[in-house]
Amino acid sequence: MGSVYSYETASGARRYRIAYRRPDHSQTSERGFKTKRDAELRLAELELSKSRGDYVNPTQARVTVAAWGGRG
């Protein structure tokens, strides 16, 4: 299970960050959630996708335009 943390931006706005472990046990985080509820919902979504085996690492899911155009 992950955690939700609050932080303050340079402009003074409160935002939330989530920290969680990927299926390969490396730790990562996502930030910029405007509400705690949004952060909690994202964290729950990630935990559910991990338990179902549907988790896709966002950094490995990036596809370049050249690679996308070559697919037919």
N, C-alpha and C positions, 0 to 999 in steps of 0.2 A: 504494500500500500504506500502511496505517496503522501506528500505533505503540501499544505498551502501556506504561503508566507506573504505578508504585506510589505510593501516598500513605498518610498516616496520618490517621485520623479524630480527632476531639476526644477520644474515649474511649481512644485509643491502638491501635485495631484497624487492621490493614493491609488496604487495599482497592486495587483496580486500576481504572484509567481507560484508555479507548481514545480515540485521536484519529485522525480520518480525513477525507478529502475527499469531499464529495458529488459527484454527477455534474455539478453546475453549478460545480464547483471551489471552493465555499466550504468552509471548514474547520469541523468540529464535533467534539464529543466526547460520550461516554457514560461514566458513572462508577458506582461502587458494586458492582463485581464482587468476590465474596469470594475467588475464586482466580484465579491468573494464567491457568490453563487455560480457565476460563469466559470471561475477557476475550479470549483468543486465538480461542476458538471463535466468539464473537460477531463479532469482527473478520473472521474468515474467511467467516462467513455474509454479512456486509455486502458484502465484496469480490466474492463469488460472485453475489449478487443484482445488483450494479452491472454485472458483466460480462455477465450474461444480459439486462439491461435491465429487470429486475423491481423495481428499487429504488423504495421508497415513502418519501418524506420523512416522518418521524414527526410533525412539526409540522403538515404539511398533511393528514395522515390523520385528524385529530381531527374528530369529528362531534358536534354538540350533540344533546341529547335531542329538542329541538323539531324539528330537521331530520330526525332519524331517524324520528320518529313520523309525519312528513308523507309519508314514502315508502310506496308501496303496492305 
